Amino acid sequence: MPINIIIADDDALIRESLKIIFDLDERFHVVHVAHHGKEAYDICKKEAVDVALLDVRMPILNGVEATAKIVSETMVKVLILTTFDEDDYIKNAFLNGASGYLLKNNPPEQIKNAVLAVQGGNAVVQDVVMEKIKNPPNKNPKEDRLNALTTREKEVVVLIAKGLTNKEIAEKLFISEGTVKNTVSNVLSKLALKHRTQIAIYYLED
């Protein structure tokens, strides 16, 4: 028996192109094409659907929201097929139960193979998407910059934030004032700041 699929995309050209691709392959049967996530969800509730191909950005109910409802209320498996590879979309799609995340720039055969894999109970994650999952971008640039400082530089930053002068810092850490000045220069460079007062503000800000 062919795999019953629905295609949900707010772009009519994409919808119809995908429908033609799948209709030409006897392994698949396109039950319906939907204009938005709500329509896709309604179809999954009423029709015998095996796999839903959902775009992410759609009106009324987007692909991630539709995934949550479809997966929680039906036996339909969801494959996200989109042009968007933003981290939040990827993370939330899988958190909401998607079985795969694929970009539309893949060749038709690869998209069809992804549907077959999802129907077979496998997860499908494109390489570029997997890289984003494994190596998420830094969400806290400030923390990343502070972590780049050496132990000595961090000590100096803390003491500057407490209002100590170079001489006081030197006495506190048992180092010369020249070493303190050089350390402060390094900190300014690494934190992309211009003067020591900014160091204190940078460190104390949330």
Disulfide bonds with the S-S distance in Angstrom:
none
